[in-house]
């Protein structure tokens, strides 16, 4: 990867993270500003706004740290940490999660964890206004089976995101909206896997890891 390409990837990630954090941080800032202007009794709605915005920001930061960050200590990610991060993220986005297999008990390699988290992120962004998601992982590990199904009143995947996840793309053709899908495909490729996406056009989309 050339220096120019590496810089472009860093710019894409910076834009992606700022875009996803700016709304919740902005709401938190607005709530604090309203609070500073109040005299006497504090309005419950303002406190609720601050609490929700702070929680959403924290959930997003924890998710982004695992999905995009560099592990400081080792090459494994604790499964419980990954599991609870996904659960918290889904809750904040009004998505009901169900796990369709025996709960995985081991650790995930850094690449496996990032593949799961990035694929989850692609899937949840297909839901507009919340919905349902099922996640199935083989007890032997996600390289054996990883399947995510999302459905809701409004459920669709944009073509550029679909292509970034399933087809090899030039990085210069990727925008911040597709960078998560681009990374998911790269993580799958490292594991000698590919991403398959089936949109049945009936408000349900299936994401599955397959062998190359």
C-alpha positions as CSV (number, residue, x, y, z in Angstrom):
1,X,0.0,0.0,0.0
2,X,1.5,3.3,-1.1
3,X,1.9,6.3,1.3
4,X,-0.8,8.1,-0.6
5,X,-3.2,5.2,-0.2
6,X,-2.4,4.9,3.5
7,X,-3.1,8.5,4.0
8,X,-6.4,8.2,2.1
9,X,-7.5,5.3,4.3
10,X,-6.6,7.4,7.4
11,X,-8.7,10.3,6.0
12,X,-11.7,8.0,5.3
13,X,-11.5,6.6,8.9
14,X,-11.3,10.1,10.4
15,X,-14.3,11.3,8.4
16,X,-16.3,8.2,9.3
17,X,-15.6,8.5,13.1
18,X,-16.3,12.2,13.2
19,X,-19.5,11.8,11.2
20,X,-20.8,9.1,13.5
21,X,-19.9,10.9,16.7
22,X,-20.7,14.5,15.9
23,X,-24.5,14.2,16.4
24,X,-24.3,12.6,19.9
25,X,-21.5,14.9,21.0
26,X,-23.4,17.9,19.6
27,X,-26.6,16.9,21.5
28,X,-24.5,16.5,24.7
29,X,-23.0,19.9,24.2
30,X,-26.5,21.4,23.7
31,X,-27.8,19.8,26.8
32,X,-24.9,21.1,28.9
33,X,-25.5,24.6,27.4
34,X,-29.2,24.5,28.3
35,X,-28.3,23.3,31.8
36,X,-25.9,26.2,32.3
37,X,-28.7,28.7,31.4
38,X,-31.2,27.2,33.9
39,X,-32.0,28.8,37.2
40,X,-33.5,26.8,40.1
41,X,-35.0,23.4,39.3
42,X,-33.3,21.4,36.5
43,X,-35.6,20.3,33.7
44,X,-35.9,16.5,33.5
45,X,-36.0,16.6,29.7
46,X,-32.6,18.4,29.6
47,X,-31.1,15.8,32.0
48,X,-32.5,13.0,29.9
49,X,-31.0,14.6,26.8
50,X,-27.6,14.8,28.4
51,X,-27.8,11.2,29.8
52,X,-28.9,9.7,26.5
53,X,-26.3,11.6,24.4
54,X,-23.5,10.7,26.9
55,X,-24.5,7.0,26.8
56,X,-24.7,7.0,23.0
57,X,-21.3,8.6,22.6
58,X,-19.8,6.1,25.1
59,X,-21.4,3.1,23.3
60,X,-20.1,4.3,19.9
61,X,-16.6,5.0,21.2
62,X,-16.3,1.5,22.8
63,X,-17.6,0.0,19.6
64,X,-15.2,1.9,17.4
65,X,-12.2,1.1,19.6
66,X,-12.8,-2.6,19.2
67,X,-13.9,-2.5,15.5
68,X,-11.2,-0.1,14.3
69,X,-8.5,0.2,17.0
70,X,-5.2,-1.4,17.6
71,X,-5.0,-3.8,20.5
72,X,-2.4,-2.7,23.0
73,X,-1.6,-6.0,24.7
74,X,-2.2,-9.1,22.6
75,X,-3.7,-10.4,19.4
76,X,-6.9,-11.7,21.0
77,X,-10.2,-10.0,21.9
78,X,-12.2,-11.2,24.9
79,X,-15.5,-12.7,23.6
80,X,-17.5,-11.3,26.5
81,X,-16.3,-7.8,25.7
82,X,-17.2,-8.2,22.0
83,X,-20.6,-9.7,22.8
84,X,-21.6,-6.9,25.3
85,X,-20.3,-4.2,22.9
86,X,-22.6,-5.6,20.1
87,X,-25.5,-5.9,22.6
88,X,-25.1,-2.3,23.8
89,X,-24.8,-0.9,20.2
90,X,-27.9,-2.7,19.1
91,X,-29.9,-1.5,22.1
92,X,-29.0,2.2,21.3
93,X,-30.2,1.7,17.8
94,X,-33.6,0.1,18.7
95,X,-32.5,-3.2,17.3
96,X,-33.6,-6.5,19.0
97,X,-30.7,-9.0,18.8
98,X,-31.0,-12.8,19.1
99,X,-28.1,-15.3,19.0
100,X,-29.0,-18.4,17.0
101,X,-26.4,-20.8,18.4
102,X,-24.6,-21.9,21.5
103,X,-22.9,-18.9,23.0
104,X,-19.3,-18.8,21.9
105,X,-17.0,-19.2,24.8
106,X,-13.5,-18.6,23.6
107,X,-11.5,-15.6,22.5
108,X,-11.5,-14.2,19.0
109,X,-8.4,-13.3,17.1
110,X,-8.1,-9.6,16.4
111,X,-9.0,-10.2,12.7
112,X,-12.0,-12.3,13.7
113,X,-13.3,-9.7,16.1
114,X,-13.0,-6.9,13.6
115,X,-14.7,-9.0,10.9
116,X,-17.7,-9.7,13.2
117,X,-17.9,-6.1,14.4
118,X,-17.6,-4.5,11.0
119,X,-20.1,-6.9,9.5
120,X,-22.5,-6.2,12.3
121,X,-22.0,-2.5,11.7
122,X,-22.9,-2.9,8.0
123,X,-26.0,-4.9,8.9
124,X,-27.3,-2.5,11.5
125,X,-26.9,0.5,9.2
126,X,-29.3,-1.3,6.8
127,X,-32.1,-0.7,9.3
128,X,-33.8,2.6,9.3
129,X,-35.7,3.1,12.6
130,X,-34.7,-0.2,14.2
131,X,-35.7,-3.8,13.6
132,X,-34.5,-7.3,14.4
133,X,-31.2,-9.0,14.0
134,X,-30.1,-12.6,14.4
135,X,-26.5,-13.6,14.7
136,X,-25.3,-17.2,14.2
137,X,-21.8,-18.2,15.0
138,X,-20.5,-21.8,15.0
139,X,-19.3,-23.1,18.4
140,X,-16.1,-23.9,16.5
141,X,-15.6,-20.3,15.6
142,X,-16.9,-17.7,13.2
143,X,-14.6,-18.9,10.3
144,X,-16.7,-22.0,10.4
145,X,-20.0,-20.1,10.3
146,X,-21.0,-16.5,10.7
147,X,-24.4,-15.5,9.6
148,X,-26.3,-12.2,10.3
149,X,-29.9,-11.6,9.3
150,X,-31.5,-8.2,9.6
151,X,-35.1,-7.2,9.0
152,X,-37.4,-4.3,9.7
153,X,-40.1,-2.0,8.3
154,X,-37.3,-0.2,6.4
155,X,-34.4,-2.4,5.5
156,X,-32.1,-1.9,2.6
157,X,-28.5,-1.8,1.6
158,X,-26.9,0.8,-0.6
159,X,-25.3,-0.5,-3.7
160,X,-21.8,1.1,-3.0
161,X,-21.8,-0.6,0.4
162,X,-22.8,-3.9,-1.1
163,X,-20.0,-3.6,-3.7
164,X,-17.4,-2.5,-1.1
165,X,-18.2,-5.6,1.0
166,X,-18.3,-8.2,-1.7
167,X,-16.1,-7.0,-4.6
168,X,-12.5,-5.8,-4.7
169,X,-12.5,-2.0,-5.0
170,X,-9.9,0.7,-5.4
171,X,-9.5,2.6,-2.2
172,X,-9.8,5.9,-4.0
173,X,-13.3,4.9,-5.1
174,X,-14.4,4.3,-1.5
175,X,-16.2,7.1,0.5
176,X,-16.5,7.3,4.4
177,X,-19.9,5.6,4.0
178,X,-18.4,2.5,2.6
179,X,-15.2,2.3,4.6
180,X,-16.6,-0.2,7.1
181,X,-17.7,-2.5,4.3
182,X,-14.3,-2.2,2.7
183,X,-12.6,-3.1,6.0
184,X,-14.9,-6.0,6.6
185,X,-14.0,-7.5,3.2
186,X,-10.3,-7.1,3.9
187,X,-10.6,-8.8,7.3
188,X,-12.5,-11.7,5.7
189,X,-9.9,-12.0,3.0
190,X,-7.1,-12.3,5.6
191,X,-9.1,-15.3,7.0
192,X,-9.4,-16.8,3.5
193,X,-13.1,-15.9,3.5
194,X,-15.5,-13.7,1.5
195,X,-18.7,-11.9,2.4
196,X,-22.0,-12.9,0.7
197,X,-25.0,-10.6,0.9
198,X,-28.5,-11.7,-0.1
199,X,-31.2,-9.0,-0.2
200,X,-34.6,-10.7,-0.7
201,X,-36.2,-7.3,-1.3
202,X,-38.8,-8.1,1.4
203,X,-37.2,-6.0,4.1
204,X,-34.8,-8.7,5.1
205,X,-31.0,-9.0,4.3
206,X,-28.7,-11.9,5.0
207,X,-24.9,-11.5,5.5
208,X,-22.8,-14.6,5.5
209,X,-19.1,-15.5,5.5
210,X,-18.1,-18.0,2.9
211,X,-14.9,-19.7,1.8
212,X,-12.9,-18.2,-1.0
